[in-house]
Structures are given as C-alpha cells and as structure tokens.
Amino acid sequence: MILPSYLETVRNDLLARLQGGDILINNSVPVPIQAVTIASNPIAGIQKGIALEVTVPQVTSVPAITNVKLRTKAGSVIAEKIGMIEMNGAQFLSITFAIEVKGGL
C-alpha cells in the first residue's frame, strides 16, 4: 500500500526536478517550462497517480506535433506523449502528463 505521505514526497520530487526543465517537441524543439503544478483532480483509470500541468511559452514554429517529451533540467525524460496533432494556427494546446506511482515487493 502506498501511503499519502509517500505520494507527497514523489510529487515534491517531480516538481523540484522539473524546475529549469523543458518540453521537447518533435525531438527537436526545446521549449522552457515556465511553471509546473500538480493537478488536484482525480485521474481516470489511475488510483495512485500524479497529473502534472506544465506551462510553456507559445510556440508558433511547429505546424504539427508528433511527440512531446517532458524533461528535467539535466535532460532526463520523465514522460512522453506520442500522437499526431495538427496545430492549424491554434494558439493554445493543453497536454497533461499523468504519472502512476506503483509500490514494490
């Protein structure tokens, strides 16, 4: 069983690691993270999870997104999303990274 105190430790660790990190779009366009928050809403299908809401500056140079990587300041990938999103002049895009915390043994 995962205790709520451990989940809080994991949340705090993720927040600290993402300070100074970035989002890497299409394996070639790094976009600095402006802010990171933990979503307080439950995640469908995940009991012990953490949903990260990451804010980055607007990117106008990418007409389509095929993958997005959430990276630490050191460049380590924490989470990745793969898909095909045509931007079609959109000014805003919301991507949530849901991370499930699992116990061992």
C-alpha positions in Angstrom: 0.0 0.0 0.0 1.3 3.4 -0.9 0.9 6.0 1.9 -0.3 9.5 1.1 2.9 10.8 2.6 5.0 8.9 0.0 2.8 10.3 -2.8 3.5 13.8 -1.5 7.2 13.0 -1.5 7.1 11.9 -5.1 5.1 15.0 -6.1 7.6 17.3 -4.4 10.5 15.4 -6.1 8.9 15.8 -9.6 8.3 19.5 -9.0 11.9 20.0 -8.0 13.3 18.0 -10.9 11.2 20.0 -13.5 12.4 23.4 -12.3 14.6 24.6 -15.2 13.4 21.8 -17.4 11.7 21.8 -20.8 9.3 20.2 -23.2 10.9 18.8 -26.3 8.6 18.9 -29.3 9.1 16.5 -32.2 12.6 15.6 -30.8 14.0 18.9 -32.0 12.3 22.0 -30.5 13.0 22.6 -26.8 10.6 24.9 -25.0 11.4 26.0 -21.5 9.0 25.3 -18.7 7.5 28.4 -17.2 5.5 26.8 -14.4 4.6 23.3 -13.1 1.7 22.5 -10.9 0.2 19.3 -9.6 -3.5 18.8 -10.7 -5.7 18.1 -7.8 -8.4 16.3 -9.8 -8.6 12.5 -9.9 -7.1 10.7 -12.9 -9.4 8.3 -14.7 -8.1 4.8 -14.6 -5.3 5.6 -12.2 -5.7 5.2 -8.4 -2.3 6.4 -7.2 -1.3 9.0 -9.8 0.1 12.4 -10.3 -1.1 14.7 -13.1 1.4 17.4 -14.0 0.2 20.6 -15.5 3.1 22.3 -17.3 3.0 25.8 -18.7 5.4 26.8 -21.5 5.6 29.9 -23.8 3.7 29.9 -27.1 5.4 28.0 -30.0 4.5 29.2 -33.4 7.2 27.4 -35.4 5.6 23.9 -35.1 2.8 23.2 -37.6 2.2 19.6 -36.3 3.2 17.8 -33.1 4.1 14.1 -33.3 5.7 13.7 -29.9 6.3 15.7 -26.7 8.8 14.8 -24.0 8.8 16.3 -20.5 12.4 16.7 -19.5 14.3 17.7 -16.4 17.0 20.4 -16.3 19.6 17.7 -16.8 17.7 16.5 -20.0 16.3 13.3 -18.5 12.9 12.3 -19.9 10.2 12.0 -17.3 7.2 11.4 -19.5 6.4 11.2 -23.2 3.3 11.6 -25.4 3.1 10.3 -28.9 0.4 11.2 -31.4 -0.4 13.5 -34.3 -1.8 17.0 -33.6 -2.2 19.4 -36.4 -1.9 22.9 -34.9 -3.8 24.7 -37.7 -3.0 28.1 -36.3 -4.1 27.2 -32.7 -2.7 29.4 -30.0 -3.2 27.1 -27.1 -2.7 23.4 -26.5 -3.2 21.5 -23.3 -1.2 18.4 -22.6 -1.4 16.6 -19.3 1.2 14.1 -18.2 -0.3 11.5 -15.8 2.3 9.5 -13.9 1.2 6.4 -11.9 3.1 5.7 -8.7 3.5 2.0 -8.0 4.7 0.2 -4.9 7.2 -2.6 -4.9 7.7 -6.0 -3.4 
